């Protein structure tokens, strides 16, 4: 025979278990500063390469993807999972804003490359991408923790 309802004590225990799990997941949003900087480096490298010829573009893309693999492996070892930034919930608008900012920086970088600017200019644009990505990562983590009740 199966019961269709829980006792109040069982319901409380289930809710407490859910709350504890949400708190554990929210703790993953509390990243050390180097983790935000690593994300900024990935985004900066992606933007940097676009300011130079194809060989440098390919090299920066490969380096950025390699760094992303390091981040994912680290997160999985440390937390047991990697949380995708494109998840549903309160963080999605933050991700969208960061995506729009990076797309705008891509357009700027490509247009500047086409104009034949000096070699330091793509580095400056990549520096802006790094700063925006780090700020976006910090913002995302705060929204994630707030969403999970941390």
N, C-alpha and C positions, 0 to 999 in steps of 0.2 A: 504494500500500500504506500502511495506517495502523498506527501503533504503539499498543498498548493500555497501555503503561507508560512512565513517564518515567525518564530517567536520574537518578541521585542528584544530579547537578549541576543539572539542570533543576528538580527538586523543591525543592532548596535555594533556587534563584533565585526560584521561585514563592512560597515561604514568606516570603522576605525582602521581596518585593514586597507581599504581604499585610500583613506587619508594618509596613512603611513607610506604607501606606495607612491602616491603623488608627491609627498615630501622628498622621498628618495630621488625621484626623477627630477624634481625642481632643483635639488642640490647639484645636479649635473649642469645646470645653467650658471652655476657659480664657477666661472672659469678663471684660471690664473691669467695675468696680463700677457704672458708669452703666447697663450692660445689665441687671444684676440689678434696679437701681432702676427701670428702665423697665418691666420686667415687674411689679414691685410696684405701680407707678403704674397700670398697666392693671387689675390686680385691685382695687386700692383704689378706683379710679373706678367699677368695676362695683358694688362693695359700697356706696359712698357714695350713688350715685343711689337705691338702694332705700330710703333713709331719708327721702326727700323726695317731693313730689307727682310725678305722671306726667311733667310737662314737664321737670323736672330729671332724672328717671330716663332719659328719652329722650336728653337732651343729654349726660349722663354716659356713656351707652352708646355714642353716636356718637363722642364724644371718645376713649373707651377703644378702640373698634374702629379709629379713625384712627391712634392710637398703635401699635396692634398691626400695622397695615399698615406703618408706618414701621420697626418692628423687623424684620419679615419682609424688607422691601426692603433694609434695611441688611445683614442677615445674608447674603442672597443675593449682594449686591455684594461684601461682604468675604470670605465663605467659599465662595461659589459654590453654596450650598444653605442651606436652613432646616431644622433638625432639630426635628421634632414631638415635643413632650413626652410624647405617648401611645405612643411606640414600644415595641416588645417589648424585654425584657431587664431588667437590674438596676435600671433607672430607673423601671420601672412601679410598684413599691410606693411610691416617693417621690411620683410623680404622684398615685397613689391617696390617699396621706395628705394631700397638698396639696388635692386635690379635696374630701375630707371636711372639712377645716378651713374651706375657703371656703364649702361648703354650710352648715356650722354658723353661720358668720358671716352668711350670707344670712338664715337663720332668725332669728337674734338681731336683725339690722337691721330685718326686716319686723315682728317682734313689737314692737320698741321704737317703730317708726313708728305702729303701731296703737294704742299706749298714749299717743301724743301727747307724747313727751318733748321736751325743749328742743332748739333747733336745733343746738347744738354736739355733742350725743350721737352723731348719725350720723357726724360728722367723726372722733370718737374711735374709733368702730367701724371706720371706713375706715382709720384710722391703724394699728389692730391688723392689719387685712387686709394693708396695705402691708408691715408688718414681717414677718408670717408668710410672705407671698409672696416677699419678698427672701430670707429665710432658706431657704425651700423651693427657690428658684432656685439659691442657692449650694450647697445640699445636693445637688440634682439634678446640677449640673455636676460636683461631686466624684465622685459615683457613676458618672456617665457616663465621666469620664476614667479612673477606676479599672477600669471594665469593659473599656475598650479598651486597658488596659495602660500608661497614661501615668504 
